Amino acid sequence: MQQAFFIGPAILFYSIVIAIPFFFGIYYSMTSWDGVSGNAVWVGLNNFSTIFLKDPEFGQSFWFTTRFTLTAVILNNVIGFALAYLLSLPLKSRSAIRTIFFLPNVLGGLVLGFIWQFILVQGFPGIGKLTNLSFFTLPWLGTEATAYWALIIVSVWQGAGYLMVIYIAGLANVPKDLIEASVIDGAGKWQILKNIIIPLIMPTVTVCLFISISWTFKMFDLNYSLTSGGPYGSTESVAMNIYNEAFGNNRYGLGTAKALIFFVAVTFITLIQVKLTKSREVEM
Amino acid sequence: MIGRSYSFKWFGIELLAFLLALVFLSPFYFVIVNSFKSFAELLTDTAGLPGVLHVENYLNAWKALNYPQAFKNTLIITIFSNLGLIIISSMAAYRLVRNKSRMNRILFSMFMLAMVIPFQSIMIPMVKMFGWVNLMNTFTGVVIAYMGMGVSFTLFLFSSFIIAIPKEIEESAVVDGCTPYGTFFRIIVPLLKPMTVTVLVLNSLWIWNDFLLPMLVLQKPGLQTIQTATSSLFGQYMTQWDLALAVLVMGMVPVMILFFMAQRHVIQGIADGAVKG
């Protein structure tokens, strides 16, 4: 009775929104459902063979998402950690500066994308005219390579500050006397960082990698508003490909099959990452 | 001498951090400054300050966005989703932490598992199911969706907090004749207050900024949230930046205010959630 009273409501909403749609999704992934007509015709594993054999765009979006995630996750974590390290020093203005680095996270991906569209299309050429730096006059959203890096820039601008907050919490847990002892033993700054701080904050690294990988891999809003997948579909993320397949082309069956593959990929990648980084954690 | 060179070095580091922060802030500068310019001025002088303040950009944006309506819609959705999430998640977290049966361990991992499921994997059948039970184009539908999607993370935050509450407090309440329900609502709920504030702010930022879910479920014009209204405006006025930038600023302001009011809770909540995970 108490069990039902306390946990019942949570399970109810979880089932309606997550569990039941998820299992329905497995069923729909084996139908040719178009979303409009009521009947979904069973087609077995046809959707999956279509995706793997006849849909180069899905493969392309997967490849783009993987490359994008790899670059964005590395840059986000390196910069997030560097900012955390810098702002763990006893600076006078550090709490104000921390807030500034976190600020982009207050906005949603949709708004961020539109803001950066303006900056890349209007702001950068404006700065380019003033400074004559060719970096600012590139056709930022016009070519495959620059659009890729445009997305990276925005994702780092947003993500680094979030990870910084977590890294600061991790750095605060490193015992001070351990560092003092190593200074007395004659260790340099770089040695302390590499041999003491980084091994001790590995649990934080695990969490930050987990968060940044699952975020970046599932990117949709930013992609939708900044590049819409362009130019020529070269920056279409998997999440966006699924959305377009289902709601753009009205192929709901095919879309759910893609979503299922996406789920397996996300779970697989994050599990491997957690397993790998957990094995490098050390006990204090 | 040593003291002087030391403070000089710290000043250098402080300056570096400050300059980096300025670079980080510059996109906000561009958006805000240009939202006050005429279209011609914005094209020819993007970096400078506006010559004349074109406040009418904001009046036009207010109308184009149907701001009061979009604001009200977003607010209703955010408030009710938050209320629901706090109630169902704190109750479940309490039971799952304090009654560690085999069943409850399984349930807990089931909730945690949902945090890896991408929304894209459930959205298509979810929209279909909402159609069956007439939840499409209703706030109830959106609120239910947020409650289901947010329950895992909220439950996780509450349970990490409840673990730290000493059991003795509850035991003495039971001795004094409190029922299990009374113990929860009279003893535990007041103690949860700091975590409730954190949960409230984190979930509000998420729901307020969310775009895909309201776009899928609320397709009628009068039901638009700030995000979906912004998105559909951009489809129409792509290059009309004077209007578009004012729209963006008006979408940004409410969350900025919320953030500055509660930034301590936001930052603490993120750090706690991550470290305890």
Interface residues (C-beta under 8 A of the other chain):
Chain A: Q2 Q3 F5 F6 I7 P9 A10 I11 F13 Y14 S15 I16 V17 I18 I20 P21 F22 F24 G25 Y28 G35 L83 L86 L87 L89 L91 K92 S93 R94 I97 R98 T99 I100 F101 F102 L103 P104 N105 V106 L107 G108 G109 L110 V111 F114 I115 W116 F118 I119 Q122 G123 P125 G126 I127 L130 W157 G161 Y162 V165 I166 I168 A169 G170 N173 P203 T204 V207 C208 I211 S214 K218 F220 D221 Y224 S225 V238 A239 I242 Y243 A246 F247 Y252 G255 T256 A259 L260 F262 F263 V266 T267 T270
Chain B: W10 I13 E14 L16 A17 F18 L20 A21 F24 L25 P27 F28 F30 V31 N34 L42 L43 D45 T46 A47 G84 I87 I88 S89 M91 A92 Y94 R95 L96 N99 N104 L107 M110 F111 A114 V116 I117 P118 F119 Q120 S121 I122 M123 I124 P125 M126 K128 M129 I144 A145 M147 G148 M149 V151 S152 L155 P180 Y181 F184 L205 W208 N209 D210 F211 L212 L216 Q227 T230 S231 F234 W241 A244 L245 L248 G251 M252 V255 M256 F259 Q263 V266 I267 I270 A271 D272 A274 V275 G277
